[in-house]
Amino acid sequence: MTNAADPAIVVVTVRPDPGGLTRLFASGVPSLVVTDPGAALAALATKSADLVLVEAWPGLDAPALIRALRLKPHLAHTSILLIAEGNLAEGNLAEGDPAEARRRGLEAGATDVVLPPFDTSDLALRGRNLIALARAQDAVESQARALTREVERAAAESQEREREIIRRLMLAAEFRDDQAGDHLTRVAGCVLAIADGLGLSEEEGNDIALASTMHDIGKIGVADSILRKPGPLTEPERYEMMQHALRGYRMLHDSPSRLLRLAAEIALTHHERWDGAGYPQGLKGTEIPLPGRITAVADVFDALISARVYKPGWPLERARRFLEEQSGAHFDPDCVAAFLSRWDDVVALVEERPADRAA
C-alpha cells in the first residue's frame, strides 16, 4: 500500500531516455526513475508503489530484479509491468524468443509482460489500469483492516459482557452463602492449576476456571433450611440438594454465550464420578466432559478444607491424601496427578484466601 510519501510509479530502465516512459502516463502521477537494479532495490527498500515498470534492455537482468522485489513483504502484491523491449537476442531475458520472454517474466513474478512490437497507447492503457487496480486493492485492504478491527472490538465487548454476566451470577450465589465467594475463587484457582498441569492452553484454562465459578448456581433454588442445615440431611433433603446440578444446567444451557454453555456443562457434570457412581446421569470415565472432571477435583478439595456449619475444615495434607486415595474411583486420575503437580501453587492460593475466612 502506498502513502503520500511514496511514488505512484517506479521506472527501472537503462535506456538513454528514461523519461520517455513516464511521459506515457498522466502528468499528475508522481514517478521515480532509476537506472540500475541496486538503485531500484534501495528506493523500494521501505517504500511501496502502485506500479513498478521494468525495462528488459540489454544489461539489466529483469527476472532477477523482479524476484528480488517480490522477496520484500511490502512489495509482494505490487503491480510489476515488465517491458521486454530492445534486442532480446543481445539481452539475457529470453534469448530472442518472445514467448519465452513472457514465460520467464511471469515466472519471476511480473504482473504483466509487454512484448514488442507494442504501441505507446496500449502501454499507457495497461499502466493506468494497473495503477487503478493497485489503488482499488489498497482501498479494499484498508476497508478489510477497518472491518477486522471493528469485529475484534465487537468480539472483545461481547466477551466482556459474558464475563460480567458470570460475575453477577457468581454474586447471586455468594448472597446465598457468605462463604461462597472465597470458595468459588479457590475452586477457580485450583481449576487453573489442574488445567496447567494437564497442558491445556491458557485460554482453555481461563475459560474453564471462569465457568467453574457457576458450578453451584443451581443451589439458588435450594431452601436455606437444607442449604445451611447443621446436621445430616434426610433422604428427601439429600434428593432436593442433588437437584442443583440439573437446575444449574437448565438455567444456563440454552444461552447464546459460549462461556455460559460451558458453565452449564460444568454445573451438570461436576458431581459425576470416574467410577460411574455420581449424579445426575451416572456418567463414567471419559463420558464425563473434561471441564466437569477438572471442576470435580477442585470443588471437592475445597469443600474438604472449608469449615461449614456441619463440619470443620480438613488440613491440606489430609485433603491431599483423600484425592490420592480416590484417584481412579471418584476422580479422573490424570486430573488428580495434574492437581498434585501444582501443589505449591494450591498451597499459596489457600494461604492467600484461607478456607476458614468468610467472603
C-alpha positions in Angstrom: 0.0 0.0 0.0 1.4 3.4 -0.9 1.1 6.6 1.1 1.6 10.2 0.4 5.4 9.9 0.5 5.6 7.0 -1.9 5.9 7.4 -5.7 3.0 6.0 -7.7 5.3 4.7 -10.4 8.9 3.5 -10.2 10.6 3.0 -13.5 13.7 0.9 -13.7 15.5 1.3 -17.1 18.9 1.7 -18.6 17.6 3.3 -21.8 19.2 6.5 -22.9 15.9 8.5 -22.5 14.5 7.3 -19.1 11.8 10.0 -19.1 10.1 8.6 -22.2 8.1 6.0 -20.2 6.9 8.4 -17.6 5.5 10.7 -20.2 3.1 8.0 -21.3 1.1 8.5 -18.1 -0.8 11.4 -16.7 1.4 14.2 -15.7 -0.1 14.3 -12.3 1.2 10.8 -11.4 4.3 11.1 -9.3 7.1 9.0 -10.7 10.7 7.9 -9.8 13.1 6.8 -12.4 16.2 4.7 -11.5 18.8 3.4 -13.9 20.2 0.3 -12.2 18.8 -2.6 -10.1 20.7 -1.6 -7.0 19.1 1.8 -7.0 15.7 0.3 -7.5 16.1 -2.0 -4.6 17.4 0.8 -2.4 14.5 3.1 -3.5 11.9 0.4 -2.7 13.6 -0.9 0.5 10.9 0.5 2.7 8.6 2.4 0.2 5.9 0.9 -2.0 4.5 1.9 -5.3 1.3 1.5 -7.3 3.3 0.3 -10.3 6.9 -0.7 -11.0 7.9 -0.6 -14.6 10.9 -2.7 -15.5 12.5 -2.4 -19.0 14.4 -5.5 -20.1 17.1 -3.8 -22.0 20.5 -5.5 -22.5 22.5 -5.1 -19.3 19.5 -5.4 -17.0 18.7 -8.8 -15.6 14.9 -8.1 -15.3 13.8 -11.5 -13.9 16.4 -11.4 -11.1 15.4 -7.8 -10.2 11.7 -8.8 -10.1 12.4 -11.8 -7.9 14.4 -9.6 -5.5 11.5 -7.1 -5.4 9.0 -9.9 -4.7 11.0 -11.0 -1.7 10.2 -7.8 0.1 6.9 -8.3 2.0 5.5 -4.8 1.3 6.0 -5.5 -2.5 4.6 -9.0 -2.6 1.4 -7.8 -4.3 2.7 -4.6 -6.0 1.9 -4.5 -9.8 5.1 -5.0 -11.8 4.9 -4.4 -15.5 7.8 -5.9 -17.5 8.5 -4.3 -20.8 10.5 -6.7 -22.9 12.0 -4.3 -25.5 15.3 -3.8 -27.1 17.3 -6.5 -28.9 16.3 -9.6 -26.9 19.0 -11.7 -28.5 21.6 -9.4 -27.0 20.0 -9.4 -23.6 19.6 -12.2 -21.0 15.8 -12.4 -20.8 14.7 -14.9 -23.3 17.4 -15.4 -26.0 15.2 -13.7 -28.6 12.1 -15.8 -28.1 9.1 -13.5 -27.2 7.0 -16.4 -25.8 9.9 -17.5 -23.6 10.4 -13.9 -22.5 6.8 -13.7 -21.4 7.1 -17.0 -19.5 10.3 -16.1 -17.7 8.9 -12.7 -16.8 5.7 -14.1 -15.3 7.6 -16.9 -13.5 9.8 -14.3 -11.9 6.8 -12.5 -10.5 5.8 -9.9 -13.1 2.1 -9.0 -13.0 2.0 -8.4 -16.8 4.6 -8.6 -19.7 4.5 -6.3 -22.7 6.3 -7.8 -25.8 7.5 -6.0 -28.9 6.1 -4.7 -31.1 3.9 -2.5 -29.0 2.4 0.9 -29.3 2.6 3.6 -26.6 -1.2 3.9 -26.3 -1.5 0.3 -25.4 1.3 0.5 -22.9 -0.1 3.7 -21.3 -3.5 2.0 -21.0 -2.1 -1.1 -19.4 -0.1 1.0 -16.9 -3.0 3.2 -16.0 -5.2 0.1 -15.5 -2.6 -1.5 -13.2 -2.4 1.7 -11.2 -6.2 1.9 -10.8 -6.2 -1.8 -9.8 -3.5 -1.2 -7.2 -5.4 1.7 -5.7 -8.6 -0.2 -5.7 -6.8 -3.1 -3.9 -5.5 -0.6 -1.4 -9.0 0.7 -0.7 -10.3 -2.9 -0.3 -7.5 -3.8 2.0 -8.0 -0.7 4.1 -11.7 -1.5 4.4 -10.9 -5.1 5.3 -8.5 -3.9 8.1 -11.1 -1.5 9.4 -13.7 -4.2 9.4 -11.3 -6.6 11.2 -10.7 -4.0 13.9 -14.5 -3.5 14.3 -15.1 -7.2 14.5 -12.3 -7.6 17.1 -13.7 -4.7 19.1 -17.2 -6.2 19.0 -15.9 -9.6 20.0 -14.0 -8.1 22.9 -17.1 -6.2 24.1 -19.1 -9.4 23.8 -16.6 -11.4 25.8 -16.6 -8.7 28.5 -20.4 -8.8 28.7 -20.2 -12.6 29.1 -17.7 -12.2 31.9 -19.8 -9.6 33.5 -22.9 -11.8 33.4 -20.9 -14.6 35.1 -19.6 -12.3 37.7 -23.1 -11.2 38.5 -24.4 -14.7 38.8 -21.4 -15.5 41.0 -22.5 -12.7 43.3 -26.0 -14.2 43.3 -24.6 -17.5 44.5 -22.5 -15.7 47.1 -25.6 -14.0 48.6 -27.0 -17.4 49.4 -23.8 -18.5 51.2 -21.5 -16.0 52.9 -18.5 -18.3 52.2 -19.3 -18.9 48.6 -17.2 -16.0 47.3 -13.8 -17.4 48.6 -14.9 -20.9 47.8 -15.6 -20.0 44.2 -12.3 -18.1 43.9 -10.3 -21.0 45.3 -12.1 -23.5 43.1 -11.3 -21.4 40.0 -7.6 -21.2 41.2 -7.5 -24.9 41.6 -9.1 -25.4 38.1 -6.3 -23.2 36.6 -3.7 -25.3 38.4 -5.2 -28.6 37.0 -5.6 -27.2 33.5 -2.0 -26.1 33.5 -0.9 -29.5 34.8 -2.8 -31.1 32.0 -1.1 -28.9 29.4 -4.3 -27.1 28.3 -3.8 -23.7 26.7 -4.0 -20.6 28.8 -7.2 -19.6 27.0 -8.8 -23.0 27.7 -7.8 -22.9 31.4 -9.1 -19.4 31.9 -12.5 -20.3 30.2 -13.0 -23.4 32.4 -11.9 -21.5 35.5 -14.3 -18.7 34.9 -17.2 -21.1 34.0 -16.4 -23.2 37.1 -17.4 -20.3 39.4 -21.0 -21.1 38.4 -20.9 -24.8 39.1 -23.3 -24.5 42.1 -25.6 -21.8 40.6 -28.5 -24.3 40.9 -28.3 -24.0 44.7 -30.1 -20.7 44.4 -33.2 -22.9 44.2 -32.4 -24.9 47.4 -34.1 -23.8 50.6 -31.9 -22.3 53.3 -33.2 -25.0 55.8 -31.4 -27.5 53.6 -28.5 -25.5 52.4 -27.4 -24.4 55.9 -28.6 -27.4 57.9 -26.0 -28.1 60.6 -26.7 -31.8 60.8 -27.1 -34.7 58.3 -29.6 -34.4 55.5 -32.6 -36.7 55.3 -33.1 -38.7 52.2 -35.7 -36.2 50.7 -33.4 -33.3 51.6 -30.5 -35.0 50.0 -32.5 -35.6 46.9 -33.5 -31.9 46.8 -29.9 -30.9 47.2 -28.8 -33.1 44.3 -31.3 -31.3 42.0 -29.0 -28.3 42.0 -26.9 -29.9 39.2 -29.9 -30.2 36.9 -31.2 -26.8 37.9 -27.9 -25.1 37.2 -27.8 -26.8 33.8 -31.3 -25.7 32.9 -30.6 -22.1 33.9 -27.6 -21.9 31.6 -27.6 -24.4 28.8 -29.6 -22.6 26.1 -27.7 -19.3 26.4 -26.1 -18.0 23.2 -23.0 -17.3 25.3 -20.3 -19.9 24.8 -19.0 -19.4 28.3 -22.4 -19.8 29.8 -22.9 -23.1 27.9 -19.6 -24.2 29.2 -20.8 -23.3 32.7 -24.0 -25.3 32.1 -21.9 -28.3 31.2 -19.8 -28.0 34.4 -22.9 -27.4 36.6 -24.4 -30.6 35.2 -21.3 -32.9 35.4 -19.2 -31.7 38.4 -20.8 -34.3 40.7 -20.3 -37.2 38.3 -17.7 -39.8 39.4 -14.9 -41.5 37.4 -16.3 -44.9 38.5 -19.9 -44.0 37.4 -21.4 -43.7 40.9 -22.0 -40.0 40.7 -25.1 -38.0 39.7 -27.3 -36.8 38.0 -26.5 -39.0 35.0 -24.2 -41.7 36.3 -21.6 -41.0 33.7 -18.3 -42.9 33.8 -14.7 -42.2 32.9 -14.3 -40.1 29.8 -18.0 -39.9 29.3 -17.8 -37.1 31.8 -16.7 -33.9 29.9 -13.2 -32.8 30.9 -14.3 -29.4 32.4 -16.6 -31.4 34.7 -13.8 -33.8 35.7 -11.4 -30.9 36.4 -14.0 -29.0 38.5 -14.9 -32.1 40.5 -11.4 -32.3 41.8 -11.2 -28.6 42.6 -14.6 -28.5 44.2 -14.3 -31.5 46.4 -10.8 -30.4 47.5 -12.0 -27.0 48.6 -15.2 -28.4 50.2 -12.9 -30.7 52.3 -10.7 -27.9 53.5 -13.5 -25.4 54.2 -15.3 -25.1 57.5 -19.0 -25.4 57.4 -21.8 -25.3 59.9 -22.0 -29.0 59.8 -18.2 -29.8 59.8 -14.7 -28.4 60.5 -12.3 -27.9 57.6 -9.7 -30.5 56.9 -5.9 -29.9 57.0 -4.4 -29.6 53.5 -2.4 -32.8 53.7 -5.5 -34.8 54.8 -7.4 -33.4 51.8 -4.5 -34.2 49.5 -4.4 -37.8 50.8 -8.2 -38.1 50.1 -7.7 -37.1 46.5 -4.8 -39.6 46.1 -7.0 -42.4 47.6 -10.0 -41.5 45.4 -7.9 -41.2 42.2 -9.5 -43.6 39.7 -12.6 -44.0 41.8 -14.2 -40.7 42.4 -11.8 -38.6 40.3 -10.1 -38.8 36.9 -6.5 -39.9 37.7 -5.0 -37.5 35.2 -6.8 -34.6 36.9 -5.6 -35.6 40.3 -2.0 -36.0 39.0 -2.2 -32.6 37.4 -3.5 -31.1 40.6 -0.8 -32.6 42.7 1.9 -31.5 40.2 0.9 -27.9 41.0 0.6 -28.4 44.8 2.8 -25.5 45.8 0.5 -23.2 43.8 -2.5 -24.6 45.5 -1.0 -24.1 49.0 -0.1 -20.5 48.1 -3.7 -19.9 46.9 -5.2 -21.3 50.2 -2.8 -19.2 52.2 -3.9 -16.1 50.4 -7.6 -16.9 50.7 -7.9 -19.1 53.8 -10.8 -21.6 53.8 -11.9 -20.6 57.3 -12.5 -16.9 56.3 -15.9 -15.5 55.3 -16.1 -14.0 51.9 
